[in-house]
Amino acid sequence: MNKIKIIKLKSFTKKSGKLIPLNFDSKFPIPVKRIFYIYGKKNNHRGDHAHKKCKQLFIPISGKIALIIKKNGKEKKILLDSKKNIGILIPNLYWCRLKFLTNNAILMVACDRKYEFDDYIEKYSEFIKTEEKK
């Protein structure tokens, strides 16, 4: 679990609101090839898979989401809160599940690879077998 990184996002606040810029330069933790958004309703789940090669940066846009990560028989839960200005970088070969804790929560995910169907490990039993081979 030590490869999971918390990324502090810079923010600029004025009385009119907050700006959080993302610059995809050499300081960004991964070379971004794809971005997508996940919307969820309270107590619903998404994810429940791992990636063979893809690394992902999870950035909460609105609301609160629990990120449940599994690796080598261990489990870690991280609260993603849109008010905290952080992102979580998840390496490849980590099992991830999202649980939406508030209605209409939104999560942005930046990936270092384009969508590849064959990159997904969707069965937990297959993920365990992959870990045992390493």
N, C-alpha and C positions, 0 to 999 in steps of 0.2 A: 504494500500500500504506500510505500515511501516514494513512489514515482508520481503520485498524484500531487499536483501543485495548485496552490491558491494564488491567483493572479489578481493583484490590486489594480483596479481601474481608476484612472484619474478622473476627477469630476470638477466641474466649475459651477458654483451655485450663485445665483442672484435672486433677488426677491421675486422675479418673474418665473423662476424655475431652475432646473438643473440640466447641464450639458455633460454628457459622457462621450468623448470622442474615442474612436478606435482607429488607429493608424496601422495599416498592414505593411509595416516596414521591417527592417532587420531586428528591431526590438520586440516585435510581436512574437509570442511563444511558438507559433507554428506558421508555416507558409499556407495561407488560406486558399483553398481551391473551391470551397462550397460553403454556403450559409443557408440554414433553414430555420424556421420557427415552429415550435410545438405549442399548441393551445390545449388547455385542459380544464376540466371541471373538477371541483372539489371531490377528493377521495377516489378519483380515477387514476389509473396507471398507464404509463407508456414505456417504451423501451423494452426491457427484458431481453437484452441481447448483448453480444460482444462483437468487436471487430477484429479481424485477423491483422490488419495493417493500419487502419485509420485511427488517427488521434483526434480528439474532439475537445473543444473549449466550450463549456456550458456557461452562458451568461443569462441570468434572470432579468427579464424585461419588466414584468409586472407580477405582483403577488409572491407567494411562497410555495416552494417545491422541495420535497425531500428527494435527495439523490442517494440511492442505495447502491453501493459498490461491493462486488465480491471478487476476491482473488485469493488463491491458495487456501481455501477453507475459511478465510476470515471475511468479516463483513464490516463495512464502515458506512455510517449515515452522515450526510452533510446537508445542512439546511441552506438552500438557495433562497435568498431574500432580495428582492429588487431594490430595497433601500440600503443595502450593504456595500454596493459598488465593488463587488468581487466576481471573478469568474473562476471556474474550476477546470483545470486541464487534466483530462483523462487519457492515459496512454492506451495503445492498442492492447488487446488481450485482457481487458478488465470487463467483467460483467456489470451492466448498469441497468437500473430500473428507476423510473421516476414516479413519484406519487404527488399529485397536486393537492396542496393543503388549503388553497383558497380558490374560490370560483374565478373563472376567467384568467387564470395564471398563464403567463406567456414566457417561454424559454427560447432564447436564440442559441443556436449551435453553429460554431465555426469548425470546419473540418480541414484536414491537410490533404484530403483526397477527394476526387469526384465520386459520385455514387457508383458503387460496384456491387451488384447483387451477391456475387461470390465472396465478398469480404465479410458478410454477416454470419455470425454463429447464433442461430436462433433457438437451439435446444440446449438447455443447461447441461444435460448429460454429455453432449458433444463438447461443450466448453470444458467440462471436467477432464475429458479424455485428452483434449488439446493441452491443458495444463500439465497433465501427467507425462506427456511426451517431452516437455521442456526440461 
